[in-house]
Amino acid sequence: MKNFVFICLLAAGLAGCAVGPNYHRAAALPNQPLPKQFSDNNPTNATLWKIAEPSANLPRGAWWQMFNDTELNRLETLALTNNQNLVAAAARFEQARDLAAAARSEYFPQLTAGGTPGGDLTRQRTSVNEPENGQAAGAAHTYDTFTAPIYLGWEMDLWGRVRRRSQAAHARFVASVDDFESARLAVAAEVAADYFNARTLDEEYHLVSNTIGAYQHSLELTQNRRRGGVVSDLDVAQAAAQLHIAEVQLPDIELHRAQTLHALAILCGQSPVDFSVSTNAATAMVPGIPPSLPGELLEHRPDIAAAERRMAAANADIGVAKAAFFPTVKIDGLAGLQSVSFNSWFNWPSRFWAVGPSIELPLFTGGLNRANLAA
């Protein structure tokens, strides 16, 4: 027991180390330091330039409300509520959170209550020729075994395998949060783009329709002038051609508008058959945009934050792969009640237990561990 306690204390002392590189955020320019300014022609650039500070976690709010368009607000609400890509992204977020919890569970001892390999209740017969003291036993025995065991297993994380796995799973969980936010931004932006495209096609349809009316009137006027001998047949043909060119544009506009509405319907999680967009909305208020957008917007991009978190996860995976080269030390325990009779199965004298460390050292894996580390 003293040796066992000594091993546990030694393992606790060694548990503070972890193989593999500790993560450090990569520099923007690995081979040279960042310049103090990027242009000598702009005297104010030195004061405006600053090191980026990731802020993808900041709320973005309902940015589409700046257009002051009630129909756009309705479509954005539909999309953010019913879009199936967002449902899938939310499911991946839940999955990553559960995987992170599963990785953390390896920090704790694992207790399992249940049967032995033969089951809780075993009836067995021994062989007549079973060796006993180097000789055949000469007699067979048939008996019952009643067992109620509890197994304990706990890995001493000497090389940081469990910690690195937990770090990698947590980094991927944070990346999934940014992925979900990226999906929300993409859906909201696509809804706004398709909505304004549909509004543009409506205006274009009205413009072409009015133009066709004007061309029809012009053709009638030209035909009347031809009857009076003022113009030639060529003028009539040109007016008719101008009218036909305008008329063939209407089906193309209608097709593009239908495709745009179908895309909007899919984004909003609706059936394209019953989906419609109000065309009576007032002219949208276009918010003012500065000629040069501030560089801080790049700091808000969740896709960049997700990529950085996945790099941290991959860094932790290196530690997991390196830990596979070292011995795995576990504490295994077994306790329970065992008897050959059901009447004495749960009596105190029927108790048994065993506890001790086990060590597994990879001797030959056919290059598996080296390949995993290289990957």
Secondary structure, DSSP 8 states (H G I E B T S, - for coil): -HHHHHHHHHHHHHTT---S-------SSTTS---S-S-SS-TTHHHH-------TTS----GGGGG--HHHHHHHHHHHHH-HHHHHHHHHHHHHHHHHHHHHGGGS-EEEE---TT-SEEEEE--TT-EETTEE-----EEEEEEEEEEEEEEE-SSSHHHHHHHHHHHHHHHHHHHHHHHHHHHHHHHHHHHHHHHHHHHHHHHHHHHHHHHHHHHHHHHHHHHTTSS-HHHHHHHHHHHHHHHTHHHHHHHHHHHHHHHHHHHTT--TTT----S-----------SS--THHHHT-HHHHHHHHHHHHHHHHHHHHHHTTS-EEEEEEEEEEEESSSTTTTSGGGEEEEEEEEEE-----TTHHHHHHH-
